[in-house]
């Protein structure tokens, strides 16, 4: 059997403390990076959501404009029909009066 000739260095409390400090620094850096990414992602999501709301608002606005146009057309047609009915009623009454007084 061959012996492993690697020398093992005994770790002191200072060595362990140094490793813990390095790990703590690394964890802090990772935490800071993660927080920055979360903030960035939150901003991106908020921006995308706002864009979508604006797009939907524009689409809905266009649809309401079309609905308004249709209602205006329907209203105009109803007014024409009411005017025709009123006109016919007046003609009928005038004819009736003319017959009565003729």
NORHU-V370683 format. One record per pair of residues at least 12 apart in sequence whose ideal C-beta (glycine too) atoms are under 7 Angstrom apart, sorted by the first residue. I is the first residue (numbers start at 0). J is the second residue. If there is no record, write none. Layout:
i->(I & I)
j->(J & J)
This chain:
none
